[in-house]
Amino acid sequence: MALLEVKTNYGVVRGVRANNPGYSIFKGVPYAAPPVGDKRFAPPQKPESWEGVLDCSRWQNTCIQSAGSFGFYAKEFYPEPKQMDEDCLYLNIWTPAESAEEKLPVFFWIHGGGYGGGYSYEMEFDGEAMCKRGCILVSIEYRCNSFGFFAHPELTARNGRSGNAGLEDQIAALQWTYENIGYFGGDPENITVHGQSAGAMSTRTLLASPRCKGIMNRAIVQSGGGINDWSGFNTMEKQEAIGIELLEAAGMSFEEVMTLPAHEVFDRLSAVSAKLYPMGSETLCFHPCIDGYNLTESVGVSIEAGRVNTDSIMCGSVSGDFGLSAKLDKNDPDLKQKQRVVAFSSQVAWGEHHIEKGRAPVYSYFFERNLPGDQLGAFHSSELWYMFGSLHRAWRPWTGYDYELSDAMVSYWCNFARTGDPNAEGLPEWPAYTAATPLTMNFADGGFCAKNLSEEPFAKQLQGAFRKPGYAGAL
């Protein structure tokens, strides 16, 4: 039977059996001290050790965020409000291991949400399908929005840096996983960091962070950019200037932002940031910055130069990823095809870059299965139901093909985490992106196979913006 009690470096934790009693889940394991009081906005500190057995049978707090502002995603992924608090630095572990000696491959999952929200146990996240294939899943909570990325000169004076608390949470959780996952049957030398949307942008950022060298083995980037940056990286000084601007607009002093109730701080900073830096602006208000410690340069520059922590990369997007096509002419008769090209260009450019530089080839994919049940198609985040094998949790009227596709995708992801190659017997071949096979796995309505997307109309014309480091919004 799967492990239920595990001794970590900080104390013993007790989990619960999953729906399949051969697997176990450890919910709400603390990986850092609560970031409250004078630790608000500060880099995470190591957790305190405890005596006895810590009950890890319940999900813990999510980061404070806007409740009920998810649009159609509320029905899709967020059916009920969660308990939100500053005290949110916890992670969850799904494991099929029966002993600590098994050395299973480990997925380290970072949720999306535009750096503004989301959480580690959204209903589409489930580790049981990965456990079935002999893998462990770790999902993490981290500070988002102002709590994760607020910078200010006085914070910098206190802590030596500011503006990257949320990024440092991710690094602290990865470090905790590296040091402790062996007790849960995992292999610390085979950790695949992966995420979607802001979680994918975070994965790219960890790829470039000098602090993650040696503690991540592979990376999967889902709808989060390639060589290009899907959002700009400010310097810490620029982020500090934004922090000063926000406090002035909110009518708060630095002392007040440190001592007022957390929910009030969130509400006031969120209100002014939405006005000053609305969605779609080229400067993101709350986003990792170049602080000289966690990041020394823009992530795109690191990837282009090969200064990254692993070359073992899988990357992809969905056909509904239209975020970078805002600068296209809306009256263009070919707009739909050009939007499609923009949606898949990041991973193709990353594959081409590795060919040019003689680096290990990437595995790229493009998901365009139109989900049944409405007219939203393959919307941003729609692949999550499939690659987590959690279709059974959704309201949608899935077909047999959807289950077939999901089963294949979970297998591809787990094979990649295990060996760096998604292929295995019984699956359609997914070639690495090379000069001989410049192919992308296309998960579509009528089946899935590898295709050369660069042969599509307008592909070569538009992909130049994605072949160099820099903000890809300047399409």
C-alpha positions as CSV (number, residue, x, y, z in Angstrom):
1,M,0.0,0.0,0.0
2,A,1.1,3.6,-0.6
3,L,2.9,5.6,2.0
4,L,0.7,7.4,4.5
5,E,3.2,8.6,7.1
6,V,6.5,10.1,6.0
7,K,9.3,11.7,8.0
8,T,10.5,14.9,6.3
9,N,13.4,17.1,7.3
10,Y,11.0,19.1,9.4
11,G,8.8,16.5,11.0
12,V,6.4,13.6,10.3
13,V,3.4,14.2,7.9
14,R,0.4,12.0,7.5
15,G,-1.6,12.0,4.3
16,V,-4.8,10.3,3.1
17,R,-5.6,7.6,0.6
18,A,-6.5,8.8,-2.9
19,N,-9.6,7.6,-4.8
20,N,-7.4,4.7,-5.8
21,P,-6.3,3.4,-2.4
22,G,-3.0,2.4,-3.9
23,Y,-2.0,6.0,-4.0
24,S,-1.8,8.7,-1.3
25,I,-2.2,12.4,-1.1
26,F,-0.4,14.7,1.3
27,K,-2.4,18.0,1.4
28,G,-1.1,21.3,2.7
29,V,2.5,20.4,3.6
30,P,4.3,23.6,4.7
31,Y,7.4,24.4,2.7
32,A,8.0,27.8,4.3
33,A,7.1,29.8,7.3
34,P,3.9,31.8,7.1
35,P,4.7,35.2,5.3
36,V,2.7,37.3,7.8
37,G,3.5,40.3,10.0
38,D,6.9,41.8,9.2
39,K,7.4,38.9,6.7
40,R,4.7,40.4,4.3
41,F,6.2,40.8,0.9
42,A,9.5,39.3,2.2
43,P,11.5,36.4,0.8
44,P,10.2,33.1,2.2
45,Q,11.8,31.7,5.3
46,K,12.3,27.9,6.1
47,P,9.4,26.3,8.0
48,E,9.8,25.6,11.7
49,S,10.1,21.9,12.7
50,W,7.2,20.3,14.6
51,E,6.8,17.5,17.1
52,G,4.4,14.6,16.6
53,V,2.6,14.0,13.3
54,L,1.3,16.8,11.2
55,D,-2.2,16.1,9.7
56,C,-2.0,16.6,6.0
57,S,-5.5,15.5,5.1
58,R,-7.0,18.9,4.1
59,W,-6.2,21.5,1.5
60,Q,-4.8,24.7,3.0
61,N,-5.4,28.4,2.3
62,T,-5.0,29.9,-1.2
63,C,-3.2,33.2,-1.7
64,I,-5.5,36.2,-1.3
65,Q,-7.0,37.0,-4.7
66,S,-10.2,38.3,-6.3
67,A,-13.1,36.0,-5.6
68,G,-15.7,35.5,-8.4
69,S,-13.8,37.4,-11.1
70,F,-12.9,34.4,-13.3
71,G,-15.5,34.9,-16.0
72,F,-16.3,31.7,-17.7
73,Y,-13.4,30.0,-15.9
74,A,-15.5,30.1,-12.7
75,K,-17.8,27.4,-14.2
76,E,-14.9,25.5,-15.8
77,F,-12.4,25.4,-13.0
78,Y,-13.4,27.3,-9.9
79,P,-16.9,26.2,-8.8
80,E,-16.7,27.4,-5.2
81,P,-14.7,30.0,-3.2
82,K,-11.8,28.9,-1.2
83,Q,-10.3,30.0,2.1
84,M,-7.9,32.8,1.3
85,D,-5.1,34.1,3.6
86,E,-1.6,35.4,3.6
87,D,-0.6,32.2,5.3
88,C,-0.5,30.1,2.1
89,L,2.9,28.6,1.5
90,Y,2.0,25.0,1.3
91,L,2.3,22.2,-1.3
92,N,0.5,19.0,-2.1
93,I,2.0,15.6,-3.0
94,W,0.3,12.7,-4.9
95,T,2.5,9.5,-4.7
96,P,2.0,5.8,-5.6
97,A,5.2,4.8,-3.8
98,E,5.1,2.1,-1.2
99,S,8.6,2.9,0.1
100,A,11.1,5.7,0.0
101,E,13.5,3.6,-2.2
102,E,11.5,3.7,-5.4
103,K,13.1,6.8,-7.0
104,L,10.0,7.7,-9.1
105,P,10.1,10.7,-11.6
106,V,8.6,13.8,-10.1
107,F,6.3,16.5,-11.6
108,F,6.5,19.9,-9.9
109,W,3.4,21.9,-11.0
110,I,3.0,25.7,-11.0
111,H,-0.5,26.9,-11.5
112,G,-1.5,29.7,-13.9
113,G,-3.7,32.7,-13.3
114,G,-1.8,35.7,-14.8
115,Y,0.3,36.0,-11.6
116,G,-2.9,37.3,-10.0
117,G,-4.7,34.2,-8.8
118,G,-5.3,30.5,-9.2
119,Y,-4.3,27.9,-6.7
120,S,-2.6,24.5,-6.2
121,Y,-5.7,22.3,-6.0
122,E,-8.0,23.6,-8.7
123,M,-10.5,20.9,-9.7
124,E,-8.7,20.1,-13.0
125,F,-5.4,19.3,-11.1
126,D,-5.2,15.6,-10.1
127,G,-2.2,13.4,-9.7
128,E,-3.8,10.0,-9.8
129,A,-3.4,9.5,-13.6
130,M,0.3,10.3,-13.2
131,C,0.5,8.0,-10.2
132,K,-1.0,5.2,-12.4
133,R,2.0,5.7,-14.7
134,G,4.5,5.6,-11.9
135,C,5.1,9.3,-11.4
136,I,4.7,11.7,-8.4
137,L,2.9,15.0,-8.7
138,V,3.8,18.0,-6.5
139,S,1.6,21.1,-6.8
140,I,2.4,24.3,-5.0
141,E,0.8,27.5,-3.7
142,Y,2.7,30.7,-4.0
143,R,2.1,34.4,-3.4
144,C,0.4,36.1,-6.4
145,N,-0.6,39.7,-7.3
146,S,0.7,42.3,-4.9
147,F,1.6,39.8,-2.2
148,G,4.0,38.1,-4.6
149,F,5.4,40.9,-6.7
150,F,5.1,44.2,-4.9
151,A,8.5,46.1,-4.8
152,H,9.4,49.2,-2.9
153,P,12.8,50.9,-1.9
154,E,12.0,50.4,1.8
155,L,11.3,46.7,1.2
156,T,14.6,46.4,-0.6
157,A,16.4,48.1,2.3
158,R,14.9,45.6,4.7
159,N,15.4,42.5,2.7
160,G,18.2,43.2,0.3
161,R,15.8,43.0,-2.7
162,S,12.1,43.2,-3.4
163,G,9.5,42.4,-6.1
164,N,10.1,38.7,-6.4
165,A,8.5,37.2,-3.3
166,G,6.2,34.9,-5.4
167,L,9.1,33.8,-7.5
168,E,11.1,33.1,-4.4
169,D,8.2,31.1,-3.1
170,Q,8.4,28.9,-6.2
171,I,12.2,28.4,-5.7
172,A,11.7,27.6,-2.0
173,A,9.1,25.0,-2.9
174,L,11.3,23.5,-5.5
175,Q,14.2,23.4,-3.1
176,W,12.0,21.8,-0.4
177,T,10.9,19.2,-3.0
178,Y,14.5,18.5,-4.0
179,E,15.5,17.9,-0.4
180,N,12.4,16.0,0.8
181,I,10.8,14.2,-2.2
182,G,13.0,11.1,-1.7
183,Y,11.1,10.4,1.5
184,F,7.9,10.1,-0.6
185,G,9.5,7.7,-3.1
186,G,10.6,10.3,-5.6
187,D,13.9,10.8,-7.3
188,P,15.3,14.3,-6.5
189,E,17.6,14.0,-9.6
190,N,14.6,13.6,-11.9
191,I,12.3,16.6,-11.3
192,T,10.3,18.0,-14.2
193,V,9.1,21.6,-13.5
194,H,6.0,22.3,-15.5
195,G,3.2,24.9,-15.5
196,Q,0.6,26.5,-17.7
197,S,0.1,30.2,-18.6
198,A,1.7,32.2,-15.7
199,G,2.8,28.8,-14.4
200,A,4.6,28.2,-17.7
201,M,6.1,31.7,-17.6
202,S,7.2,30.8,-14.1
203,T,8.7,27.6,-15.4
204,R,10.7,29.6,-18.0
205,T,11.8,31.9,-15.2
206,L,13.1,29.0,-13.1
207,L,14.9,27.8,-16.1
208,A,16.9,31.0,-16.2
209,S,17.3,31.5,-12.4
210,P,20.8,30.8,-11.2
211,R,19.2,29.7,-7.9
212,C,17.7,26.6,-9.6
213,K,20.8,25.2,-11.1
214,G,21.1,21.5,-10.3
215,I,17.6,21.1,-8.8
216,M,15.5,20.8,-12.0
217,N,16.0,18.1,-14.5
218,R,13.4,18.9,-17.2
219,A,10.8,21.5,-18.1
220,I,7.4,21.6,-19.7
221,V,6.1,25.0,-20.8
222,Q,2.4,25.1,-21.6
223,S,1.1,28.4,-23.2
224,G,3.9,30.5,-21.7
225,G,6.3,31.7,-24.3
226,G,9.5,30.5,-25.9
227,I,12.7,32.4,-26.7
228,N,10.5,35.5,-26.6
229,D,8.9,36.8,-23.5
230,W,5.1,37.0,-23.4
231,S,5.5,39.9,-21.0
232,G,8.3,42.2,-20.3
233,F,10.8,41.8,-17.4
234,N,11.2,45.0,-15.4
235,T,14.4,45.8,-13.5
236,M,13.9,45.9,-9.7
237,E,14.3,49.7,-9.8
238,K,11.4,49.9,-12.3
239,Q,9.4,47.6,-10.1
240,E,10.2,49.8,-7.1
241,A,9.0,52.9,-9.0
242,I,5.7,51.1,-9.7
243,G,5.4,50.3,-6.0
244,I,5.8,53.9,-5.1
245,E,3.2,54.9,-7.7
246,L,0.7,52.3,-6.5
247,L,1.0,53.5,-2.8
248,E,0.5,57.1,-3.9
249,A,-2.6,56.2,-5.9
250,A,-4.0,54.1,-3.1
251,G,-3.4,56.7,-0.5
252,M,-1.3,54.4,1.6
253,S,2.0,54.9,3.4
254,F,4.7,52.2,3.5
255,E,3.9,51.6,7.1
256,E,0.2,51.1,6.3
257,V,0.9,48.6,3.4
258,M,2.9,46.6,5.9
259,T,0.4,46.7,8.8
260,L,-3.2,47.1,7.5
261,P,-5.3,43.9,7.3
262,A,-4.2,41.8,4.3
263,H,-7.5,41.8,2.5
264,E,-7.7,45.6,2.7
265,V,-4.2,45.9,1.3
266,F,-5.1,43.6,-1.5
267,D,-8.3,45.4,-2.4
268,R,-6.7,48.8,-2.4
269,L,-3.6,47.8,-4.4
270,S,-5.7,45.8,-6.9
271,A,-8.0,48.7,-7.5
272,V,-5.3,51.1,-8.4
273,S,-3.2,48.6,-10.3
274,A,-6.1,47.7,-12.6
275,K,-6.5,51.4,-13.5
276,L,-2.8,52.2,-13.9
277,Y,-1.8,49.0,-15.6
278,P,-4.8,47.4,-17.2
279,M,-4.8,43.9,-18.7
280,G,-3.1,44.0,-22.0
281,S,-0.7,46.8,-21.2
282,E,2.9,46.1,-22.1
283,T,4.1,46.7,-18.5
284,L,2.7,44.2,-16.1
285,C,2.2,45.5,-12.6
286,F,2.8,42.2,-10.7
287,H,5.4,40.0,-12.4
288,P,8.9,38.7,-11.7
289,C,11.6,41.3,-12.1
290,I,15.4,41.3,-12.7
291,D,16.7,41.8,-9.2
292,G,20.3,40.5,-9.7
293,Y,19.8,37.6,-7.4
294,N,16.8,35.5,-8.5
295,L,17.2,36.8,-12.1
296,T,20.2,38.5,-13.6
297,E,18.7,39.1,-17.1
298,S,15.5,38.8,-19.1
299,V,14.5,35.1,-19.5
300,G,14.4,35.4,-23.3
301,V,18.1,36.5,-23.2
302,S,19.0,33.6,-21.0
303,I,17.3,31.1,-23.3
304,E,18.8,32.6,-26.5
305,A,22.3,32.4,-25.0
306,G,21.8,28.9,-23.5
307,R,22.3,30.1,-19.9
308,V,19.5,27.8,-18.7
309,N,19.3,25.0,-16.1
310,T,18.2,22.3,-18.6
311,D,17.9,21.7,-22.3
312,S,15.4,18.9,-21.8
313,I,12.3,20.9,-22.9
314,M,8.7,20.2,-23.9
315,C,6.7,23.2,-25.0
316,G,3.4,23.9,-26.6
317,S,0.2,26.0,-26.8
318,V,-3.5,25.8,-27.7
319,S,-5.2,27.3,-30.7
320,G,-7.2,29.6,-28.4
321,D,-4.0,31.4,-27.2
322,F,-4.7,34.6,-29.0
323,G,-3.2,36.9,-26.4
324,L,-0.3,37.9,-28.7
325,S,-2.4,38.6,-31.7
326,A,-3.9,41.9,-30.5
327,K,-1.7,43.9,-32.9
328,L,-3.0,42.1,-36.0
329,D,-5.4,43.9,-38.2
330,K,-8.9,42.9,-37.1
331,N,-10.2,43.6,-40.6
332,D,-7.6,41.3,-42.3
333,P,-9.5,38.6,-44.3
334,D,-6.8,36.2,-43.2
335,L,-7.0,37.1,-39.5
336,K,-8.2,33.7,-38.3
337,Q,-5.2,31.9,-39.9
338,K,-2.8,34.5,-38.7
339,Q,-4.1,34.2,-35.2
340,R,-3.5,30.4,-35.5
341,V,0.1,31.0,-36.5
342,V,0.7,33.4,-33.6
343,A,-0.7,30.7,-31.3
344,F,1.8,28.1,-32.3
345,S,4.8,30.2,-33.1
346,S,6.5,30.3,-29.7
347,Q,7.2,26.6,-29.6
348,V,8.2,26.3,-33.3
349,A,10.6,29.2,-32.8
350,W,12.1,27.5,-29.7
351,G,12.6,24.3,-31.7
352,E,14.2,26.2,-34.6
353,H,16.5,28.0,-32.1
354,H,17.8,24.7,-30.7
355,I,18.5,23.5,-34.2
356,E,20.5,26.6,-35.0
357,K,22.5,26.5,-31.7
358,G,23.1,22.7,-31.8
359,R,21.3,22.1,-28.5
360,A,19.2,19.2,-27.4
361,P,16.0,19.2,-29.5
362,V,12.8,20.2,-27.9
363,Y,9.5,18.4,-28.2
364,S,6.7,20.8,-29.3
365,Y,2.9,20.4,-29.4
366,F,-0.2,22.3,-30.5
367,F,-3.5,21.5,-28.9
368,E,-6.6,22.3,-30.9
369,R,-9.3,19.9,-29.7
370,N,-12.6,21.8,-29.6
371,L,-14.0,20.8,-26.3
372,P,-17.6,19.5,-26.4
373,G,-20.5,21.2,-24.6
374,D,-20.2,24.8,-25.9
375,Q,-18.7,27.0,-28.6
376,L,-15.5,28.0,-26.8
377,G,-13.3,25.7,-28.8
378,A,-9.8,25.0,-27.6
379,F,-9.7,27.9,-25.2
380,H,-6.6,29.0,-23.2
381,S,-6.2,26.3,-20.5
382,S,-8.4,23.8,-22.1
383,E,-5.6,21.2,-22.4
384,L,-5.4,20.9,-18.6
385,W,-8.4,18.5,-18.3
386,Y,-6.6,16.2,-20.7
387,M,-3.0,16.2,-19.5
388,F,-4.1,15.7,-15.9
389,G,-6.5,12.9,-16.9
390,S,-9.2,14.6,-14.9
391,L,-12.1,14.6,-17.5
392,H,-14.3,12.9,-15.0
393,R,-14.4,16.1,-12.8
394,A,-15.7,18.3,-15.6
395,W,-19.3,19.1,-16.5
396,R,-18.7,18.6,-20.2
397,P,-20.2,15.7,-22.3
398,W,-17.0,14.0,-23.2
399,T,-16.8,11.5,-26.1
400,G,-14.8,8.3,-26.3
401,Y,-12.2,10.2,-28.3
402,D,-11.7,12.7,-25.5
403,Y,-10.8,9.9,-23.1
404,E,-8.5,8.4,-25.7
405,L,-6.8,11.7,-26.3
406,S,-6.4,12.3,-22.5
407,D,-5.0,8.9,-22.0
408,A,-2.4,9.5,-24.7
409,M,-1.5,13.0,-23.4
410,V,-0.9,11.8,-19.8
411,S,1.3,9.0,-21.1
412,Y,3.3,11.4,-23.3
413,W,3.8,13.8,-20.3
414,C,4.8,10.9,-18.0
415,N,7.2,9.4,-20.5
416,F,8.9,12.7,-20.9
417,A,9.2,13.1,-17.2
418,R,10.7,9.7,-16.9
419,T,13.2,9.7,-19.8
420,G,13.1,13.1,-21.6
421,D,11.4,11.4,-24.5
422,P,7.5,11.3,-24.7
423,N,7.4,8.3,-26.9
424,A,6.5,4.7,-25.9
425,E,5.1,1.6,-27.5
426,G,1.5,2.0,-28.5
427,L,1.5,5.7,-29.0
428,P,1.7,7.6,-32.3
429,E,5.3,8.8,-32.8
430,W,6.1,12.2,-31.5
431,P,9.5,13.2,-33.1
432,A,11.8,15.7,-31.5
433,Y,12.0,19.0,-33.3
434,T,15.1,18.6,-35.5
435,A,16.3,19.8,-38.9
436,A,15.3,16.4,-40.3
437,T,12.0,16.3,-38.5
438,P,10.8,19.9,-37.9
439,L,7.5,18.5,-36.6
440,T,5.0,19.5,-33.8
441,M,2.6,17.0,-32.2
442,N,-0.9,18.3,-33.2
443,F,-3.7,17.2,-30.8
444,A,-6.8,17.9,-33.0
445,D,-10.4,17.0,-33.3
446,G,-9.9,14.1,-35.7
447,G,-6.9,12.6,-34.1
448,F,-3.3,13.4,-33.2
449,C,-0.1,13.2,-35.2
450,A,3.1,15.1,-35.9
451,K,2.9,18.0,-38.5
452,N,5.2,20.6,-39.9
453,L,3.3,23.8,-38.9
454,S,5.9,26.1,-40.5
455,E,4.5,25.1,-43.9
456,E,1.1,26.7,-43.1
457,P,0.2,30.0,-44.7
458,F,1.8,33.1,-43.1
459,A,3.9,31.0,-40.7
460,K,7.3,32.1,-42.0
461,Q,6.1,35.7,-42.3
462,L,5.0,36.0,-38.7
463,Q,7.4,33.8,-36.8
464,G,10.2,36.3,-36.9
465,A,8.9,38.1,-33.9
466,F,9.3,34.8,-31.9
467,R,12.8,34.0,-33.0
468,K,14.6,36.5,-30.7
469,P,14.5,37.5,-27.1
470,G,12.3,40.4,-26.2
471,Y,8.6,41.2,-25.6
472,A,6.6,39.4,-28.3
473,G,3.7,41.8,-28.0
474,A,5.5,43.9,-30.6
475,L,4.3,41.7,-33.3
